[in-house]
Amino acid sequence: MSILKQRRAAIAAFMAAGAFLLGCLTVRAQEGPPVDTALVVSVDVSNSVDDARYRLQMEGIAKALEDPGVIEAITGGSAGGILFSMVTWADTPSFVIPWIRIANKADALAAAKRVRSLQRQGGEFTCMTRMLRSANDKIVPQVPAKAARIIIDVSGDGPDNCNADEPIETVRDELVANGVTINGLPILLDTPEDSALLPKAVPGGPPPLEQWYREHVMGGPGSFVLPAQGYSDFERAIRQKFVIEVSGLASPSYTMTNSMTNLAR
């Protein structure tokens, strides 16, 4: 081999090694300290959610992040912080807040401000299955640090009505197999959306939409369903839910009765 070729080969090898090291450093730069919870908050913005209902949801999430009890739960875990992200969904999901770290009050207040600034991205249908598929394929793999638990928080005022390409249970079970817990926050209305798609009410049983969430959405270790009694109750429900989720208190044995309402106050 000529001296010129040897030099070219050496330069190519050096550049390849540099690219490899740069790639390693880039990956490592994306890996932050471990967290107690990686939380995906997914919010229904379909046709049934008018501007007033949208603002109630955004304000409820923002106030929950500002709540002293929630902040204490976020910072009081063994890792001292969480990862937070947010998805709005209707016909298609939108990853409106990519993963951010919340490890103190200032972080929580900044996240709340960001939630309030979100512009509505609506749609017609309640495509929950598509949202969960996107979470499984795109959002969960992007978790930028090791998390003791990964939770998807699903809220909405009706069942999936989108005629998805796959059953919602298929995606849910895939998420659970990947170590994800899915919790539900059904928003119960006097006249439920798409009531024909819901199970029949059973005397003494939960409302039909809550039952649908239990059968088709809830899954994984410690999963639960905590309903809101209408949009005006969303702030209370999401605040209580955040405390349970980031504290790691939830388990299938929990029943959401009045005895739990003081957790986030």
N, C-alpha and C positions, 0 to 999 in steps of 0.2 A: 504494500500500500504506500502511495506517495505521501510525502510530508503534508501536502495540501489536503489530501483526503483524510489523513489522520487528524489534522486540525479541525476539519469540518465535522468529523465524527465526534471529536471531543466536545466541540461547541454544542452539537445536537444533544449529546448525552447530558451536558450541563444544563441546557435549557429544559430538557425533560424532567431532570431532577428538581429544578427550581419550580416548575409548574406543579409537580407532585407535592412539594413542600408547601407551596402557596395554597394548594387545595386543602391540605391537612390543616393549615392555619385557619383557612376560611371556615371549615367545618367546626373547628374548635372554637372559633370566635362566636359561632351561633349557639354554642352550648353554655348556658348560664348555670348558676348554682341550682341545686335541686329545689323543688317546690312541693308543698303539701297537696295542692289540687291544681289541675289544669281544667278550667271551666269554660265551656262553650255555651253561651246564652243565645238561644235561637228564638226568634220572635215572628209571629204570624203577622204579615202585612197584606193579606189577601183582600178581596173585594168587600168582605164584611167588616173590615177595619177602616172606619172613616178617619178623618183627620183628628177628631177629638179622641177617639180610641187609641190612635197611634201615639198621640202626645201623652196620654195616660200611661201607656206602656213605657215610653222613653223616660218620662219623669219618674215613674215607679222604680225603674232600674237605677237611674241616677241617684235618687234619694236613698235607695238601699245601699249603694256603694258609699254614700256619705254617712250612713248610720253608724254611730259609735259601736254598737253591738256587732255589726258586720265587720267593721275595721278590726275590732278586738279579735274576732274569730279568724280573720285573715292573717293577722300578725302573731296570733297565739299558738300556732302549730309548731311542730318540731323544726320545720324548715323556715318558718317565719315569713311565708309569703305564698302567693298563688300566681298562676298565669291566667289571664282573662282574655277572652275573645268574644266576638258577637257576630251573629248571622241574622239577617232578615230574609224572609222567604215567602213566596207566593207561587207563581208559575215556575220561577227559578230562584235558587238561593243566591244571596250576595254576601260575601265575606266582608262586612262593613268595618269591623275593627279586628285587624290581625292581632296575633298574640302580643300582649303587653304584660309586663311584670308589675304586680302590686305587692309591695313589701312594707308600706308605711302609709300614714294618713295622707301625705302629699300625693303619693301615687294614686290612692283611691279617689281623691278629689279631682285629680287630673283625668282619671278614667271617667268619672261622672260628667265632667265638662265635655268630654269627647262624645259621650252618649247623647247628651242634650243637643249637640251640634249636628247630629246625623239628619240628613235630608231623607224624606220618605221615598222608598223605592217600592212601589206597590205592584199589584197584579190582580188577576181575576180569581185564580183557583188556589186551593189549599193543598199544595203539593209537598206534603210532609216526607213522603218516601224519597223524592228527589233530594230534599234537603239532607236527609240522613245519609243518602248515598254520597253526596258531596262531602259531608263531614267525614265519612269513613275513608274516602279516597284521597281527599285533598287537605282537609283541615287537621285531622288527628295526626297524620304523618308529619305535619309541620311543627308539632310541639317542640319548642326550642330548648327544653331542659327536661331532665328526668323528673317525673311527677309520681307521687305516691298513689294518686288516683286521677283518672281522666273522666270527667262528667260532662254529658250533654244535657242541658236544661231546655226542654221543649215546652213552649206555651202556645196556646191557640184556642179559638172558640168553636172549632168544628173538627170533624174527622177528615182524613185524606179523601179528596173528591176528584183526584187528578187522573185516574185510570193509568197508573204508572206501569212501566214495563215489567216490574217485579213486585211481589207482595211486600208490604212494609215489614212483615215479620222476618223476611229473608235478610233485609238490610240490618234490622235490629239485631238479629242473632249473629250476624257477621261482626257488628260492632262489639257485641258482648264477648265474642270469641277473641277479639283483639284487645280485650281488657278494659273496655269502656263501659261505664254505667250511664244509663239513660233514665232521667227523671222527668215526670210530667207535671205541667201546671195547666190543666184545662180551665178555661174561663167559662163558667157556667152562666148561660143566659136563660131568661124566661122562655124564649122560643129558640131552641138550639138550631144552629146552622146545620143543614143537610140531615135533618132528623131521620130521614128514611134510611140513612146509612148506619144509624146507631142501633145498638141492641135495645130490646124492649125493657122498659122500666120494671124492676122487680120490687114488690112491696118490702120495705125495710132495707133495700139495697142502695148502692150509690146511684146518683143520677146517671143517665145513659152515657153522656160524654165522658164522665169520669171512669165509668166501666170500660168504655172503648179504649181510653188511654191505658188502663190497667192491662187489658188483653193484648193490645197491639203496639204500645209504645214503651212502657216501662220494662227495663231489663238490666241485668248485671248486678254485681255485688252491692248490697245496700240500697237498691233502687226503691223509689216510692213515687206516689202521686199525691200532690197537694193542690186541691182546686182553689180557684178564686171565685167568690160569689159575685160575678159580674166584673166589669172593667173598673168600677170604683173601688173594688177590693184587691185589685192587682198589686198595688204598692205594698199592702200588708203581706200578701202571699209571697211575693218575690223576696221581700226582706227576710221573712221567716225561712224561706227555702234556702237562701244564700247561707244563712247561719248554719243550718243543718248540713249543707253540702260541704262548705269549706272547713267545718269543724270535724267532719268525718263521723258525725253522730248517727247518720241514717242507717237503718237496717230494715229488712222486710218485716220485722216484728213491730215496727213503729206504726201506730195508727194516728192520723193527724186529727186529734180531738182538741178541745179547748185547753187541755192540759199542756199543749205544746205552744200555745199562742204567746207566752211570755218570753220565749227563747230570744226573740229578736227585738224586744222592747228595751 
